[in-house]
Amino acid sequence: MTPTELVASIRPGDRVTILVPAGRGLRGQEYAERSGKAIICSGTHAALNMGGRFGTPGVATPENIISVRRARTQTRQEQAQEFLQKVCP
């Protein structure tokens, strides 16, 4: 999956990991990975809540995205019921 497709697939609630500038090193600009929760999503970028006291903002773009972890769409009880229906028809 390309970074552009990855950004386009983000939904509100997903946990997104991006690269953020972390200072200058001996070999130039260095980057660190940071994760945040997707709040507002469009086809080309997503606004993230990076946490902290005031909800530090972040932006996921195809240039800085690393990974996306999907949010749960079902409750644990619904997942258990679905599992039992598959196991015990």
SULUR-V655333 format. One record per helix or strand. SS is the DSSP state (H for helix, E for strand). FROM is the first residue (numbers start at 0). TO is the last residue. Records with the same first field share a line. If there is no record, write none. Layout:
SS=FROM-TO, FROM-TO
This chain:
H=2-7, 75-86
E=14-24, 27-40, 44-48, 56-60, 64-68
